[in-house]
Amino acid sequence: MMTDVLTILGWCIIAVGLFFDLVGCLGLVRLPDVYNRLQAATKCVTLGTCAVLLGVFVIQGISAAGLKALLCIVFVVLTAPVGAHAIARAGHRAGVKPTERMVWDDYADAQGLEPKPPAQSGESDHEEA
Amino acid sequence: MWSWRVPIGAAVLAAGLAYVLVQPPPFPLPEGIAYPALVARALGVLVLAAALCLFRLFGGPTAADRIVAIDMLGILIAGLCAILAAATGHGWYVDIAIAWALLSFIAALALAKHLEGRAYDD
């Protein structure tokens, strides 16, 4: 009885995580430039995968697989923001142009640089609303 | 500037989601799974998300877009391995998930350094 309840609860948590995964990947396709895509995809997909792993822990219980799922949550939460930060910093330094609707570039301002001119229309994969 | 790309993409995504949720795709699942229809639907949603990542990977306008797509694809595959672990009860799928997440992280860091134009030991 308790195992059935925990299994149903675990699959519900996995379903929530799958929803966040799908929405994060939709943001990866839909948003206008690299920085927006990066923040949408990183936050949503990290939360979704953590929810999936938490559901696996709830289903498996205190066992080897469940505890390894918790360990994997720790790894994903620790590594995904670091990777996203490195990609955003490298993209900014490599001169990836932001969208036309960007109002201010704090990173260039903190470095004492001129904010990069926004992308010309047609160059970025983005249509104006 | 309104274009047909948005409604066409929304229609394709809705059709894919309806196909995945109404009729589970014919994945070659192993024997002895407790809820095969549920597992097939969950894997279908993950494959749909991975297809969106592949769209950005192949059609990304800049190299940074492709790196982001690769990073997200690695985390999605970690989640897929976790779902297989929950479905089959084999604990070693979670080992694959851990290894894949860490390797995807290292790959993202290396690609970011390459994009920035620095050496890997810099």
gemmi code that builds the backbone of each chain (N, CA, C; Angstrom):
import gemmi

chains = {
    "A": [
        ("MET", (0.837, -1.204, 0.000), (0.000, 0.000, 0.000), (0.873, 1.256, 0.000)),
        ("MET", (1.799, 1.303, 0.951), (2.704, 2.464, 1.027), (3.567, 2.545, -0.232)),
        ("THR", (3.985, 1.381, -0.735), (4.811, 1.381, -1.941), (4.030, 1.906, -3.141)),
        ("ASP", (2.740, 1.536, -3.222), (1.925, 2.039, -4.328), (1.798, 3.552, -4.262)),
        ("VAL", (1.548, 4.075, -3.052), (1.406, 5.531, -2.902), (2.695, 6.228, -3.307)),
        ("LEU", (3.824, 5.670, -2.866), (5.095, 6.297, -3.206), (5.368, 6.210, -4.701)),
        ("THR", (4.964, 5.097, -5.341), (5.168, 4.985, -6.794), (4.350, 6.024, -7.548)),
        ("ILE", (3.079, 6.180, -7.138), (2.236, 7.174, -7.824), (2.784, 8.579, -7.601)),
        ("LEU", (3.199, 8.871, -6.364), (3.769, 10.184, -6.066), (5.045, 10.422, -6.882)),
        ("GLY", (5.865, 9.402, -6.990), (7.093, 9.544, -7.764), (6.829, 9.797, -9.230)),
        ("TRP", (5.845, 9.088, -9.810), (5.558, 9.351, -11.228), (4.949, 10.721, -11.417)),
        ("CYS", (4.187, 11.236, -10.413), (3.662, 12.605, -10.525), (4.811, 13.611, -10.533)),
        ("ILE", (5.818, 13.409, -9.658), (6.967, 14.322, -9.640), (7.722, 14.240, -10.963)),
        ("ILE", (7.836, 13.025, -11.514), (8.512, 12.873, -12.809), (7.747, 13.599, -13.910)),
        ("ALA", (6.399, 13.566, -13.844), (5.602, 14.263, -14.858), (5.825, 15.766, -14.769)),
        ("VAL", (5.895, 16.307, -13.544), (6.182, 17.745, -13.391), (7.550, 18.080, -13.976)),
        ("GLY", (8.534, 17.222, -13.710), (9.866, 17.452, -14.251), (9.888, 17.406, -15.767)),
        ("LEU", (9.111, 16.487, -16.360), (9.062, 16.415, -17.823), (8.430, 17.673, -18.407)),
        ("PHE", (7.417, 18.207, -17.718), (6.813, 19.462, -18.169), (7.851, 20.578, -18.188)),
        ("PHE", (8.655, 20.667, -17.108), (9.663, 21.728, -17.076), (10.727, 21.512, -18.145)),
        ("ASP", (11.100, 20.260, -18.393), (12.057, 19.978, -19.465), (11.539, 20.478, -20.807)),
        ("LEU", (10.274, 20.158, -21.096), (9.704, 20.530, -22.392), (9.612, 22.041, -22.533)),
        ("VAL", (9.212, 22.734, -21.438), (9.093, 24.189, -21.519), (10.471, 24.837, -21.669)),
        ("GLY", (11.467, 24.269, -20.991), (12.814, 24.815, -21.129), (13.346, 24.669, -22.541)),
        ("CYS", (13.093, 23.520, -23.167), (13.566, 23.338, -24.541), (12.765, 24.192, -25.517)),
        ("LEU", (11.490, 24.455, -25.187), (10.704, 25.381, -26.015), (11.300, 26.784, -25.941)),
        ("GLY", (11.729, 27.185, -24.726), (12.395, 28.476, -24.598), (13.707, 28.510, -25.349)),
        ("LEU", (14.391, 27.385, -25.394), (15.650, 27.308, -26.153), (15.412, 27.559, -27.636)),
        ("VAL", (14.248, 27.136, -28.129), (13.951, 27.370, -29.542), (13.405, 28.775, -29.765)),
        ("ARG", (12.597, 29.257, -28.836), (11.751, 30.404, -29.119), (12.395, 31.751, -28.804)),
        ("LEU", (13.278, 31.808, -27.795), (13.741, 33.114, -27.321), (14.740, 33.739, -28.295)),
        ("PRO", (14.932, 35.061, -28.237), (15.598, 35.750, -29.339), (17.106, 35.582, -29.428)),
        ("ASP", (17.858, 35.606, -28.330), (19.313, 35.549, -28.490), (19.922, 34.555, -27.499)),
        ("VAL", (21.247, 34.439, -27.539), (21.937, 33.388, -26.796), (21.700, 33.518, -25.300)),
        ("TYR", (21.720, 34.740, -24.801), (21.663, 34.925, -23.354), (20.283, 34.570, -22.818)),
        ("ASN", (19.235, 34.982, -23.549), (17.878, 34.602, -23.141), (17.689, 33.094, -23.212)),
        ("ARG", (18.167, 32.480, -24.296), (18.047, 31.030, -24.446), (18.777, 30.323, -23.330)),
        ("LEU", (19.935, 30.853, -22.981), (20.761, 30.219, -21.950), (20.051, 30.240, -20.608)),
        ("GLN", (19.475, 31.372, -20.242), (18.867, 31.402, -18.913), (17.585, 30.583, -18.871)),
        ("ALA", (16.774, 30.651, -19.931), (15.542, 29.857, -19.940), (15.868, 28.365, -19.900)),
        ("ALA", (16.752, 27.947, -20.795), (17.036, 26.519, -20.910), (17.733, 26.005, -19.658)),
        ("THR", (18.696, 26.749, -19.134), (19.433, 26.240, -17.980), (18.544, 26.091, -16.759)),
        ("LYS", (17.767, 27.135, -16.464), (16.958, 27.050, -15.245), (15.887, 25.981, -15.367)),
        ("CYS", (15.153, 25.999, -16.496), (14.027, 25.063, -16.609), (14.519, 23.625, -16.710)),
        ("VAL", (15.554, 23.368, -17.504), (15.978, 21.986, -17.703), (16.655, 21.449, -16.449)),
        ("THR", (17.382, 22.306, -15.721), (17.974, 21.849, -14.466), (16.899, 21.480, -13.459)),
        ("LEU", (15.897, 22.355, -13.315), (14.815, 22.039, -12.374), (14.066, 20.794, -12.813)),
        ("GLY", (13.820, 20.643, -14.130), (13.076, 19.491, -14.597), (13.823, 18.193, -14.362)),
        ("THR", (15.129, 18.193, -14.660), (15.893, 16.962, -14.451), (16.044, 16.647, -12.970)),
        ("CYS", (16.155, 17.694, -12.139), (16.211, 17.451, -10.695), (14.895, 16.865, -10.206)),
        ("ALA", (13.771, 17.329, -10.757), (12.482, 16.766, -10.355), (12.362, 15.312, -10.805)),
        ("VAL", (12.862, 15.007, -12.012), (12.840, 13.618, -12.481), (13.666, 12.727, -11.550)),
        ("LEU", (14.846, 13.204, -11.173), (15.707, 12.400, -10.291), (15.100, 12.271, -8.898)),
        ("LEU", (14.413, 13.328, -8.434), (13.740, 13.235, -7.136), (12.605, 12.223, -7.190)),
        ("GLY", (11.903, 12.172, -8.332), (10.863, 11.169, -8.494), (11.439, 9.762, -8.491)),
        ("VAL", (12.601, 9.601, -9.117), (13.262, 8.292, -9.089), (13.642, 7.914, -7.666)),
        ("PHE", (14.084, 8.902, -6.890), (14.409, 8.624, -5.486), (13.171, 8.215, -4.711)),
        ("VAL", (12.045, 8.889, -4.965), (10.810, 8.555, -4.250), (10.348, 7.154, -4.633)),
        ("ILE", (10.505, 6.780, -5.917), (10.076, 5.448, -6.347), (10.995, 4.379, -5.770)),
        ("GLN", (12.307, 4.611, -5.842), (13.250, 3.575, -5.446), (13.421, 3.474, -3.932)),
        ("GLY", (13.152, 4.581, -3.220), (13.319, 4.545, -1.770), (14.784, 4.610, -1.370)),
        ("ILE", (15.027, 4.322, -0.099), (16.407, 4.374, 0.409), (17.101, 3.099, -0.061)),
        ("SER", (17.642, 3.161, -1.269), (18.404, 2.023, -1.781), (19.607, 2.595, -2.524)),
        ("ALA", (20.367, 1.738, -3.151), (21.551, 2.219, -3.867), (21.150, 3.156, -4.998)),
        ("ALA", (20.139, 2.756, -5.787), (19.731, 3.589, -6.921), (19.152, 4.913, -6.445)),
        ("GLY", (18.346, 4.895, -5.374), (17.749, 6.126, -4.884), (18.787, 7.098, -4.356)),
        ("LEU", (19.747, 6.594, -3.612), (20.778, 7.493, -3.087), (21.676, 8.013, -4.197)),
        ("LYS", (21.903, 7.178, -5.229), (22.680, 7.680, -6.365), (21.893, 8.752, -7.123)),
        ("ALA", (20.562, 8.624, -7.148), (19.758, 9.675, -7.777), (19.903, 10.984, -7.004)),
        ("LEU", (19.913, 10.913, -5.676), (20.136, 12.136, -4.890), (21.517, 12.728, -5.180)),
        ("LEU", (22.513, 11.868, -5.317), (23.859, 12.339, -5.649), (23.879, 13.014, -7.015)),
        ("CYS", (23.112, 12.452, -7.943), (23.044, 13.045, -9.278), (22.350, 14.407, -9.237)),
        ("ILE", (21.342, 14.564, -8.339), (20.724, 15.891, -8.155), (21.780, 16.896, -7.724)),
        ("VAL", (22.608, 16.505, -6.745), (23.662, 17.412, -6.266), (24.602, 17.794, -7.414)),
        ("PHE", (24.997, 16.802, -8.224), (25.910, 17.088, -9.321), (25.280, 18.031, -10.339)),
        ("VAL", (24.022, 17.764, -10.700), (23.377, 18.609, -11.714), (23.209, 20.030, -11.192)),
        ("VAL", (22.798, 20.164, -9.921), (22.603, 21.512, -9.373), (23.932, 22.253, -9.274)),
        ("LEU", (25.005, 21.534, -8.985), (26.303, 22.203, -8.884), (26.886, 22.541, -10.246)),
        ("THR", (26.710, 21.680, -11.246), (27.447, 21.873, -12.487), (26.694, 22.702, -13.525)),
        ("ALA", (25.364, 22.620, -13.574), (24.648, 23.309, -14.659), (24.812, 24.830, -14.604)),
        ("PRO", (24.692, 25.497, -13.425), (24.917, 26.957, -13.433), (26.349, 27.339, -13.781)),
        ("VAL", (27.324, 26.509, -13.386), (28.720, 26.821, -13.718), (28.929, 26.763, -15.228)),
        ("GLY", (28.385, 25.730, -15.854), (28.503, 25.618, -17.304), (27.802, 26.756, -18.018)),
        ("ALA", (26.609, 27.138, -17.523), (25.876, 28.231, -18.157), (26.637, 29.543, -18.012)),
        ("HIS", (27.227, 29.755, -16.837), (28.011, 30.973, -16.629), (29.212, 31.009, -17.568)),
        ("ALA", (29.887, 29.880, -17.716), (31.059, 29.840, -18.595), (30.661, 30.100, -20.043)),
        ("ILE", (29.531, 29.523, -20.463), (29.105, 29.728, -21.849), (28.718, 31.185, -22.088)),
        ("ALA", (28.002, 31.793, -21.126), (27.577, 33.184, -21.307), (28.787, 34.114, -21.340)),
        ("ARG", (29.761, 33.870, -20.451), (30.954, 34.718, -20.403), (31.768, 34.569, -21.694)),
        ("ALA", (31.913, 33.320, -22.152), (32.676, 33.092, -23.374), (31.964, 33.703, -24.576)),
        ("GLY", (30.638, 33.589, -24.600), (29.901, 34.174, -25.711), (30.017, 35.681, -25.739)),
        ("HIS", (29.959, 36.285, -24.534), (30.083, 37.742, -24.470), (31.472, 38.185, -24.900)),
        ("ARG", (32.497, 37.446, -24.450), (33.860, 37.836, -24.828), (34.144, 37.537, -26.287)),
        ("ALA", (33.468, 36.518, -26.846), (33.683, 36.199, -28.248), (32.898, 37.126, -29.161)),
        ("GLY", (32.088, 38.014, -28.566), (31.418, 39.005, -29.383), (30.096, 38.565, -29.953)),
        ("VAL", (29.393, 37.667, -29.266), (28.054, 37.298, -29.724), (27.123, 38.461, -29.439)),
        ("LYS", (26.434, 38.900, -30.469), (25.636, 40.110, -30.310), (24.302, 39.803, -29.649)),
        ("PRO", (23.877, 40.647, -28.724), (22.564, 40.450, -28.101), (21.438, 40.886, -29.024)),
        ("THR", (20.230, 40.715, -28.538), (19.068, 41.042, -29.351), (18.893, 42.554, -29.462)),
        ("GLU", (18.068, 42.953, -30.395), (17.835, 44.379, -30.601), (17.102, 45.024, -29.431)),
        ("ARG", (16.358, 44.219, -28.685), (15.544, 44.782, -27.625), (16.278, 44.889, -26.304)),
        ("MET", (17.593, 44.583, -26.296), (18.361, 44.715, -25.067), (18.496, 46.198, -24.722)),
        ("VAL", (18.300, 46.526, -23.429), (18.362, 47.932, -23.059), (19.715, 48.296, -22.464)),
        ("TRP", (20.353, 47.384, -21.717), (21.632, 47.766, -21.135), (22.466, 46.524, -20.904)),
        ("ASP", (23.772, 46.637, -21.102), (24.687, 45.514, -20.964), (25.548, 45.753, -19.725)),
        ("ASP", (25.178, 45.117, -18.614), (25.875, 45.362, -17.360), (27.288, 44.811, -17.372)),
        ("TYR", (27.509, 43.725, -18.097), (28.837, 43.104, -18.064), (29.847, 43.987, -18.776)),
        ("ALA", (29.464, 44.530, -19.937), (30.355, 45.450, -20.638), (30.558, 46.721, -19.826)),
        ("ASP", (29.519, 47.149, -19.124), (29.633, 48.347, -18.312), (30.610, 48.121, -17.155)),
        ("ALA", (30.555, 46.935, -16.538), (31.443, 46.641, -15.419), (32.885, 46.518, -15.881)),
        ("GLN", (33.091, 46.109, -17.125), (34.448, 45.994, -17.647), (34.968, 47.305, -18.209)),
        ("GLY", (34.122, 48.334, -18.206), (34.546, 49.611, -18.762), (34.548, 49.646, -20.269)),
        ("LEU", (33.849, 48.693, -20.893), (33.779, 48.664, -22.357), (32.540, 49.412, -22.814)),
        ("GLU", (32.519, 49.709, -24.085), (31.287, 50.206, -24.667), (30.336, 49.044, -24.850)),
        ("PRO", (29.068, 49.227, -24.514), (28.111, 48.148, -24.796), (28.068, 47.850, -26.288)),
        ("LYS", (28.030, 46.563, -26.602), (28.076, 46.168, -28.005), (26.816, 46.636, -28.717)),
        ("PRO", (26.962, 47.054, -29.956), (25.751, 47.441, -30.694), (24.862, 46.217, -30.888)),
        ("PRO", (23.560, 46.425, -30.823), (22.658, 45.271, -30.996), (22.740, 44.719, -32.408)),
        ("ALA", (22.274, 43.497, -32.535), (22.372, 42.806, -33.821), (21.532, 43.521, -34.864)),
        ("GLN", (22.057, 43.530, -36.070), (21.279, 44.089, -37.164), (20.114, 43.157, -37.474)),
        ("SER", (19.059, 43.743, -38.010), (17.897, 42.911, -38.311), (18.264, 41.968, -39.452)),
        ("GLY", (17.820, 40.736, -39.308), (18.141, 39.735, -40.309), (19.333, 38.907, -39.918)),
        ("GLU", (20.193, 39.449, -39.043), (21.364, 38.691, -38.637), (21.023, 37.719, -37.524)),
        ("SER", (20.109, 38.127, -36.656), (19.742, 37.250, -35.558), (18.477, 36.486, -35.922)),
        ("ASP", (18.349, 35.319, -35.336), (17.207, 34.459, -35.645), (16.031, 34.871, -34.778)),
        ("HIS", (15.401, 35.947, -35.122), (14.431, 36.532, -34.207), (13.583, 37.498, -34.997)),
        ("GLU", (12.284, 37.413, -34.870), (11.450, 38.378, -35.553), (10.827, 39.321, -34.544)),
        ("GLU", (10.639, 40.552, -34.982), (10.101, 41.556, -34.079), (8.636, 41.280, -33.802)),
        ("ALA", (8.232, 41.559, -32.579), (6.821, 41.355, -32.224), (5.991, 42.505, -32.776)),
    ],
    "B": [
        ("MET", (6.944, 42.390, -37.021), (6.971, 41.651, -38.282), (6.451, 40.233, -38.039)),
        ("TRP", (5.215, 40.018, -38.429), (4.568, 38.741, -38.156), (4.963, 37.749, -39.232)),
        ("SER", (5.222, 36.538, -38.833), (5.592, 35.554, -39.856), (4.858, 34.262, -39.583)),
        ("TRP", (4.853, 33.415, -40.573), (4.150, 32.135, -40.467), (4.920, 31.127, -39.637)),
        ("ARG", (6.163, 31.459, -39.251), (6.969, 30.461, -38.549), (6.394, 30.123, -37.186)),
        ("VAL", (5.803, 31.136, -36.518), (5.317, 30.901, -35.161), (4.103, 29.963, -35.138)),
        ("PRO", (3.033, 30.248, -35.913), (1.906, 29.291, -35.879), (2.258, 27.921, -36.435)),
        ("ILE", (3.145, 27.855, -37.428), (3.532, 26.540, -37.949), (4.294, 25.757, -36.898)),
        ("GLY", (5.217, 26.429, -36.202), (5.960, 25.746, -35.142), (5.063, 25.321, -34.002)),
        ("ALA", (4.110, 26.181, -33.618), (3.190, 25.821, -32.546), (2.334, 24.634, -32.947)),
        ("ALA", (1.913, 24.583, -34.215), (1.092, 23.464, -34.685), (1.893, 22.170, -34.702)),
        ("VAL", (3.148, 22.248, -35.131), (3.998, 21.047, -35.156), (4.239, 20.539, -33.744)),
        ("LEU", (4.505, 21.474, -32.815), (4.749, 21.071, -31.426), (3.501, 20.464, -30.797)),
        ("ALA", (2.324, 21.083, -31.073), (1.089, 20.546, -30.516), (0.779, 19.172, -31.089)),
        ("ALA", (1.058, 18.990, -32.398), (0.803, 17.681, -33.007), (1.728, 16.626, -32.420)),
        ("GLY", (2.995, 16.988, -32.214), (3.928, 16.037, -31.618), (3.541, 15.682, -30.205)),
        ("LEU", (3.125, 16.671, -29.430), (2.724, 16.411, -28.042), (1.469, 15.551, -27.988)),
        ("ALA", (0.518, 15.822, -28.915), (-0.690, 15.009, -28.950), (-0.365, 13.569, -29.336)),
        ("TYR", (0.550, 13.408, -30.301), (0.930, 12.046, -30.705), (1.602, 11.315, -29.558)),
        ("VAL", (2.472, 12.036, -28.835), (3.209, 11.383, -27.753), (2.285, 11.021, -26.602)),
        ("LEU", (1.330, 11.907, -26.307), (0.504, 11.674, -25.124), (-0.687, 10.755, -25.401)),
        ("VAL", (-1.268, 10.841, -26.618), (-2.454, 10.024, -26.891), (-2.050, 8.591, -27.206)),
        ("GLN", (-1.137, 8.468, -28.180), (-0.685, 7.125, -28.520), (0.806, 7.031, -28.251)),
        ("PRO", (1.229, 6.250, -27.268), (2.663, 6.215, -26.949), (3.481, 5.686, -28.113)),
        ("PRO", (4.609, 6.339, -28.388), (5.442, 5.923, -29.515), (5.975, 4.511, -29.304)),
        ("PRO", (6.240, 3.784, -30.380), (6.686, 2.389, -30.252), (8.162, 2.282, -29.906)),
        ("PHE", (8.494, 2.632, -28.646), (9.875, 2.452, -28.212), (10.128, 0.982, -27.919)),
        ("PRO", (11.306, 0.489, -28.226), (11.636, -0.909, -27.894), (11.980, -1.042, -26.410)),
        ("LEU", (10.959, -1.105, -25.578), (11.189, -1.193, -24.133), (11.561, -2.617, -23.747)),
        ("PRO", (12.398, -2.763, -22.733), (12.725, -4.114, -22.264), (11.532, -4.765, -21.565)),
        ("GLU", (11.630, -6.064, -21.384), (10.533, -6.810, -20.756), (10.490, -6.527, -19.255)),
        ("GLY", (9.313, -6.760, -18.669), (9.191, -6.695, -17.226), (9.050, -5.303, -16.660)),
        ("ILE", (8.531, -4.361, -17.467), (8.308, -3.003, -16.962), (6.905, -2.923, -16.379)),
        ("ALA", (6.779, -2.246, -15.226), (5.498, -2.239, -14.517), (4.443, -1.449, -15.285)),
        ("TYR", (4.806, -0.240, -15.759), (3.831, 0.603, -16.450), (4.384, 0.950, -17.824)),
        ("PRO", (4.257, 0.070, -18.810), (4.914, 0.337, -20.110), (4.330, 1.529, -20.842)),
        ("ALA", (3.001, 1.743, -20.763), (2.419, 2.879, -21.480), (2.891, 4.197, -20.866)),
        ("LEU", (2.942, 4.245, -19.535), (3.397, 5.464, -18.852), (4.854, 5.766, -19.178)),
        ("VAL", (5.687, 4.728, -19.172), (7.106, 4.920, -19.474), (7.280, 5.371, -20.914)),
        ("ALA", (6.495, 4.803, -21.830), (6.618, 5.196, -23.236), (6.211, 6.656, -23.420)),
        ("ARG", (5.165, 7.110, -22.711), (4.762, 8.523, -22.829), (5.840, 9.443, -22.257)),
        ("ALA", (6.416, 9.052, -21.110), (7.459, 9.889, -20.513), (8.664, 9.989, -21.438)),
        ("LEU", (9.071, 8.850, -22.019), (10.199, 8.883, -22.951), (9.852, 9.696, -24.194)),
        ("GLY", (8.581, 9.648, -24.615), (8.162, 10.427, -25.780), (8.281, 11.920, -25.532)),
        ("VAL", (7.872, 12.368, -24.331), (8.007, 13.799, -24.016), (9.473, 14.204, -24.001)),
        ("LEU", (10.334, 13.328, -23.460), (11.763, 13.656, -23.440), (12.341, 13.693, -24.853)),
        ("VAL", (11.885, 12.796, -25.713), (12.379, 12.802, -27.097), (11.922, 14.064, -27.819)),
        ("LEU", (10.703, 14.516, -27.502), (10.218, 15.765, -28.096), (11.088, 16.945, -27.654)),
        ("ALA", (11.410, 16.997, -26.362), (12.281, 18.069, -25.858), (13.658, 17.983, -26.504)),
        ("ALA", (14.162, 16.756, -26.683), (15.469, 16.597, -27.329), (15.399, 17.012, -28.792)),
        ("ALA", (14.233, 16.816, -29.435), (14.101, 17.263, -30.825), (14.154, 18.784, -30.910)),
        ("LEU", (13.549, 19.472, -29.925), (13.659, 20.932, -29.901), (15.114, 21.357, -29.726)),
        ("CYS", (15.853, 20.639, -28.848), (17.279, 20.937, -28.663), (18.041, 20.711, -29.961)),
        ("LEU", (17.689, 19.655, -30.698), (18.395, 19.375, -31.952), (18.102, 20.442, -32.994)),
        ("PHE", (16.866, 20.980, -32.963), (16.541, 22.090, -33.863), (17.475, 23.259, -33.615)),
        ("ARG", (17.692, 23.600, -32.328), (18.591, 24.707, -32.012), (20.039, 24.334, -32.306)),
        ("LEU", (20.355, 23.046, -32.160), (21.731, 22.615, -32.413), (22.096, 22.735, -33.887)),
        ("PHE", (21.175, 22.331, -34.772), (21.502, 22.371, -36.194), (21.233, 23.725, -36.808)),
        ("GLY", (20.282, 24.479, -36.240), (19.920, 25.743, -36.870), (20.348, 26.963, -36.100)),
        ("GLY", (21.171, 26.786, -35.057), (21.553, 27.928, -34.254), (22.359, 28.935, -35.048)),
        ("PRO", (22.041, 30.219, -34.923), (22.779, 31.192, -35.729), (24.233, 31.356, -35.279)),
        ("THR", (24.536, 31.196, -34.018), (25.919, 31.362, -33.554), (26.410, 30.065, -32.920)),
        ("ALA", (27.724, 30.028, -32.681), (28.307, 28.832, -32.070), (27.854, 28.679, -30.626)),
        ("ALA", (27.622, 29.796, -29.934), (27.207, 29.721, -28.534), (25.850, 29.037, -28.406)),
        ("ASP", (24.955, 29.254, -29.395), (23.655, 28.569, -29.380), (23.831, 27.059, -29.438)),
        ("ARG", (24.760, 26.634, -30.277), (24.970, 25.184, -30.407), (25.549, 24.606, -29.117)),
        ("ILE", (26.422, 25.377, -28.453), (26.997, 24.886, -27.199), (25.905, 24.759, -26.127)),
        ("VAL", (25.011, 25.740, -26.079), (23.902, 25.676, -25.120), (23.038, 24.452, -25.403)),
        ("ALA", (22.777, 24.195, -26.692), (21.942, 23.047, -27.044), (22.613, 21.733, -26.644)),
        ("ILE", (23.932, 21.640, -26.816), (24.645, 20.415, -26.434), (24.573, 20.208, -24.925)),
        ("ASP", (24.738, 21.317, -24.171), (24.679, 21.229, -22.712), (23.308, 20.735, -22.259)),
        ("MET", (22.251, 21.324, -22.831), (20.902, 20.928, -22.434), (20.614, 19.477, -22.820)),
        ("LEU", (21.151, 19.072, -23.982), (20.921, 17.694, -24.440), (21.551, 16.707, -23.466)),
        ("GLY", (22.724, 17.039, -22.938), (23.350, 16.150, -21.960), (22.526, 16.010, -20.698)),
        ("ILE", (21.973, 17.127, -20.206), (21.165, 17.046, -18.981), (19.875, 16.273, -19.247)),
        ("LEU", (19.302, 16.448, -20.462), (18.084, 15.697, -20.802), (18.366, 14.191, -20.830)),
        ("ILE", (19.532, 13.806, -21.330), (19.845, 12.382, -21.405), (20.048, 11.816, -20.006)),
        ("ALA", (20.579, 12.637, -19.090), (20.671, 12.194, -17.693), (19.285, 11.909, -17.122)),
        ("GLY", (18.320, 12.786, -17.415), (16.958, 12.547, -16.960), (16.355, 11.307, -17.592)),
        ("LEU", (16.683, 11.056, -18.875), (16.157, 9.870, -19.558), (16.691, 8.587, -18.919)),
        ("CYS", (17.974, 8.595, -18.576), (18.547, 7.424, -17.895), (17.891, 7.226, -16.530)),
        ("ALA", (17.565, 8.323, -15.841), (16.912, 8.196, -14.539), (15.523, 7.591, -14.691)),
        ("ILE", (14.800, 7.981, -15.749), (13.470, 7.406, -15.967), (13.578, 5.913, -16.271)),
        ("LEU", (14.586, 5.541, -17.048), (14.778, 4.103, -17.322), (15.099, 3.355, -16.034)),
        ("ALA", (15.856, 3.990, -15.127), (16.147, 3.347, -13.847), (14.880, 3.137, -13.039)),
        ("ALA", (13.991, 4.150, -13.037), (12.744, 3.997, -12.286), (11.851, 2.954, -12.928)),
        ("ALA", (11.908, 2.839, -14.272), (10.995, 1.925, -14.956), (11.445, 0.472, -14.804)),
        ("THR", (12.737, 0.230, -14.976), (13.196, -1.155, -14.968), (13.641, -1.627, -13.596)),
        ("GLY", (13.956, -0.703, -12.680), (14.449, -1.100, -11.379), (15.916, -1.447, -11.349)),
        ("HIS", (16.615, -1.217, -12.471), (18.057, -1.452, -12.510), (18.765, -0.199, -12.025)),
        ("GLY", (19.592, -0.344, -10.995), (20.233, 0.830, -10.419), (21.345, 1.396, -11.259)),
        ("TRP", (21.877, 0.581, -12.209), (23.054, 1.088, -12.916), (22.703, 2.124, -13.959)),
        ("TYR", (21.409, 2.298, -14.267), (21.060, 3.409, -15.147), (21.389, 4.747, -14.494)),
        ("VAL", (21.276, 4.823, -13.152), (21.581, 6.089, -12.472), (23.079, 6.377, -12.544)),
        ("ASP", (23.903, 5.320, -12.560), (25.341, 5.526, -12.750), (25.615, 6.188, -14.101)),
        ("ILE", (24.897, 5.700, -15.134), (25.053, 6.311, -16.463), (24.627, 7.768, -16.425)),
        ("ALA", (23.536, 8.057, -15.684), (23.058, 9.438, -15.596), (24.106, 10.335, -14.949)),
        ("ILE", (24.713, 9.877, -13.854), (25.737, 10.684, -13.174), (26.915, 10.933, -14.107)),
        ("ALA", (27.396, 9.857, -14.750), (28.561, 10.006, -15.620), (28.253, 10.930, -16.784)),
        ("TRP", (27.044, 10.792, -17.354), (26.704, 11.620, -18.510), (26.579, 13.088, -18.113)),
        ("ALA", (25.987, 13.368, -16.939), (25.851, 14.754, -16.499), (27.230, 15.379, -16.292)),
        ("LEU", (28.139, 14.643, -15.649), (29.464, 15.219, -15.395), (30.243, 15.406, -16.695)),
        ("LEU", (30.147, 14.433, -17.621), (30.861, 14.577, -18.892), (30.300, 15.724, -19.715)),
        ("SER", (28.957, 15.915, -19.656), (28.340, 17.019, -20.383), (28.813, 18.357, -19.825)),
        ("PHE", (28.981, 18.404, -18.491), (29.482, 19.634, -17.864), (30.906, 19.937, -18.326)),
        ("ILE", (31.748, 18.914, -18.338), (33.138, 19.133, -18.763), (33.190, 19.532, -20.232)),
        ("ALA", (32.328, 18.913, -21.048), (32.284, 19.271, -22.463), (31.843, 20.716, -22.644)),
        ("ALA", (30.858, 21.152, -21.834), (30.406, 22.545, -21.939), (31.522, 23.504, -21.556)),
        ("LEU", (32.268, 23.176, -20.508), (33.375, 24.052, -20.108), (34.446, 24.111, -21.195)),
        ("ALA", (34.784, 22.954, -21.777), (35.823, 22.936, -22.809), (35.375, 23.707, -24.049)),
        ("LEU", (34.103, 23.532, -24.436), (33.612, 24.246, -25.615), (33.543, 25.740, -25.355)),
        ("ALA", (33.209, 26.131, -24.100), (33.172, 27.558, -23.776), (34.574, 28.159, -23.867)),
        ("LYS", (35.573, 27.432, -23.378), (36.946, 27.938, -23.484), (37.368, 28.032, -24.943)),
        ("HIS", (36.968, 27.051, -25.731), (37.314, 27.079, -27.156), (36.645, 28.258, -27.847)),
        ("LEU", (35.403, 28.551, -27.445), (34.685, 29.685, -28.040), (35.368, 30.993, -27.672)),
        ("GLU", (35.870, 31.049, -26.450), (36.520, 32.279, -26.005), (37.896, 32.459, -26.633)),
        ("GLY", (38.439, 31.390, -27.210), (39.718, 31.501, -27.869), (40.899, 31.263, -26.971)),
        ("ARG", (40.679, 30.571, -25.840), (41.783, 30.303, -24.931), (42.187, 28.837, -25.047)),
        ("ALA", (43.408, 28.548, -24.571), (43.863, 27.164, -24.565), (43.184, 26.426, -23.410)),
        ("TYR", (43.159, 25.107, -23.498), (42.438, 24.335, -22.494), (43.146, 24.336, -21.149)),
        ("ASP", (44.458, 24.589, -21.121), (45.169, 24.618, -19.849), (45.397, 26.046, -19.381)),
        ("ASP", (44.691, 26.975, -19.961), (44.874, 28.369, -19.571), (44.112, 28.658, -18.278)),
    ],
}
model = gemmi.Model(1)
for chain_id, residues in chains.items():
    chain = gemmi.Chain(chain_id)
    for i, (resn, *xyz) in enumerate(residues, 1):
        res = gemmi.Residue()
        res.name, res.seqid = resn, gemmi.SeqId(i, " ")
        for name, pos in zip(("N", "CA", "C"), xyz):
            atom = gemmi.Atom()
            atom.name, atom.element = name, gemmi.Element(name[0])
            atom.pos, atom.b_iso = gemmi.Position(*pos), 0.0
            res.add_atom(atom)
        chain.add_residue(res)
    model.add_chain(chain)
structure = gemmi.Structure()
structure.add_model(model)
structure.setup_entities()
